[in-house]
Amino acid sequence: IAENPVQHGKTKHIQVKFHVIRQAVKNHEIKLIHCCSDLQVADILTKALPKARFERLRELIGVSIKNFKEEC
């Protein structure tokens, strides 16, 4: 959307105010970069993930498991 001004059926609902990003890219104020899906840490909060991917994303955001059974 930010780099391609063509309206698509799936993006019609996006309000005009959100197109400020497109203008910022055009003015070289910001640069958008691709981030592969393996590094999308927000997925850990929004999707059911396979165990290995969940553990990798958990590690990337710095969350660890503590075993509290010994203290009980």
N, C-alpha and C positions, 0 to 999 in steps of 0.2 A: 504494500500500500504506500509506504513512504517513498519508494523509488519509482513506482509505476502509477501514474495518475489515472489510469483507466478504471472506471467503475466496474465492479464485478457484482453479480447477483448476491453473493455471500457477504459483501462488504457494504451494501447500500445502507444498512442500519447505523453505520458509524457516523457520528455527528461531525459537522464541518470543523468544529473546534479541535478535533483530533488530527486534522490534517496539518497542524502546526509542525508536526514532526517532519512531514514531507518538505515543508519550507525550510526548516532548519538544516536538513540534509542538502537541499539545493544551495543554501547559503554557506555550506561548509562549516556550519557551527557545530554539528555533530557528525559522527561517522557510525553507520550501522555495520555490525559484523555478524557473520553467521556463527551460531553456537550449535554444535551438533547435539542431537537429542540425548546422547549419553551423558552430557554435562548439564542438562536442564534440571538443576536441583529442586526446582519447584514441583517437579513431577512426584517427589516423595510425599507431598501434601495433597496431591490432586488425583492420583491414579493408583490402582492396584498394580503392584510391580512384582516381578519374580524376585525371589529371595536375594540372589546375587546382586541384582541391580539396586534393590533397596539398601542392602548393606554398603554398597559402593557410594551411593548418594548420601547415606547417613554419615559415612566417613568424610565426605567432602564438606558437609556442613558442620562437622566437629561434634557430633552427638555420639556418646559412647554409652555402653550398657554397664551398669553397676550391679553387682550381685549383693542384695541386702539380706538374703536368707540366713547368712551366717550371724547377722546381728540380732535376729529375732529369737 
